[in-house]
């Protein structure tokens, strides 16, 4: 049976760096719709203390989601040294598609089709799919690509994760400071080499009471226009859910690969917020009776890139493999983990071995 390996990667970091001062003139409201009367500087300081997010990236006004997805895709295709006409599938992970004024999502035509067109691909057999799966969308798109390659339904696939969350956040919600824009992409192909690439994967969907933990909702300011829908999350519920379920899911995936935590060199965890990510890794290590561990096992970009949803994991992979994250490298023939949690609630995990 073929194995799925990554042969090229790319990412796009939008040019606008948004720091604390951007939010100093904001009006923040509670979930109950009451104006927060604390000084904004105090609100922002508390936010940074919890999330560690000092800066994030926003797209320019003239950019749309498919533009930055295209930029990451072009880099991945160049890195893979392939002709884009060789692609059998393009899978594009996103939650809001092309966002126009008023936070309206646009998925017709779908995002993968838009990128195919912008790449100038004429191959009518290059199939375009979108993956809408919350923040775990890119990881799940990799799982889908793996199924297609192992089933001999494809030989080469472009997998993109891209989002412009700055356009779907409530200006009156403190949590808007978490979200960011960005794009990451990889090209994967089938190889006959055994026991390399994606050697294990795991997906969990809890869609009962968890369905409302992260959803779209009107503005917290009841005096503002209630027609646009914005990202709304129950932070405490998500935190508790993630700590209970993500470490167990990662451990289960590692075990299904026939490995232990000692065999894992890096865990590329979705960058939701630093407090939660640190706690997930700490809880995972406790499952292996490791109260002390090297913090370098779990790289972090949240502090300076923010939470770009589906783009965080592929962006981090691209930065590390190209030696653009200080202090982090992948080991030759090493094992790494991709893992994410997000709206649904959905969790997924991949164990990947470098060929």
Secondary structure, DSSP 8 states (H G I E B T S, - for coil): --EEEEEEEEEE--SEEE-GGGGTT---B-TTS-B--S-HHHHHHHHHHHH----EEE--TT--HHHHHHHHHHHHHHHHT--GGG-SEEEEE-SSBEE-GGG-EE-SS-HHHHHHHHHT---TT-EEEEE--GGGHHHHHHHHHHHHHHTTS-SEEEEEEEEEGGGSS-TTBGGGGTB-EEEEEEEEEEES-SS-EEEEEEEEE--SGGGGSEEEE--S-TTS-SSS-EEEE-HHHHHHHHHHHHHHHHHHHHHHTT--GGGEEEEEE--S-HHHHHHHHHHHHHHTT-SS--GGGS---HHHH-B-TTHHHHHHHHHHHTT-STT----TT-EEEEEEEETTTEEEEEEEE--
